[in-house]
Amino acid sequence: MRDGIAYQVLVNDEGQYSLWPADQAVPAGWRPDGTTGTEEECCAHVDEVWTDMRPKVLRQVLR
């Protein structure tokens, strides 16, 4: 792990993703998606699952 930091992937209610240090409390409005690992592993997961970067509400309106 780069700099010895383990990361976790977080997601918010709008379906937006973020990386967060695994040893820190999850900020309000976010929840873990269950993925942890190196920065590179977490980024690869986000690239795979977050294919539409628009907020959830906008995706629903523009269907």
N, C-alpha and C positions, 0 to 999 in steps of 0.2 A: 504494500500500500504506500502510495506516495505520502511522504511525511508521516507515515504511521497512522494515518487517519482512516477509520472505517466509516463508510457513508451508508445512509439509507435513502430510499426514494420516497418522497412524500407526494400526495395528491390533494388538491382542494376540491370544494364543491363544484367548481367550474370545470373540473377535469384537467386542470393545469398541473404540471409536474415540476418538482424541484429536488435537488440533492441537499442533504442535511447531514451534519456529523452524527453518527449513530449513537454517540455517547452524550448527546445533548437532548434536552426536552424538546418535544415537538411543539412548534409554535401554534398559537390559536388559529383555527381556520384550516389547519392541515391535518392529514392523517397518514400514517405509513401505508404503503401499498404492499409491504411484505418483502421487498427486495433490499438486501444489504450487500456490501462488498466494497471493492476498490472504487475510486472515482471512475475509472474506465469501465468497469463492469456495470455500475449504476447508469452511466451515460449511455451505454449500449442498450440497456433495458429501456430507458426513456425513449431513445431513438426508435426502438421497435414498437412500443405501445402508444406513443403520443404522435400520431400521424396527422392530426388536424389541430393546429395550435390555437384555433379560435376558441373563445370561452364557450362553455356548454350552452348557455342561454342563446348565444348568437348562432351556434350550429342548429339549435332547435328551430329558431325563427326562420332560418334560410333553407330549410329542407325542401 
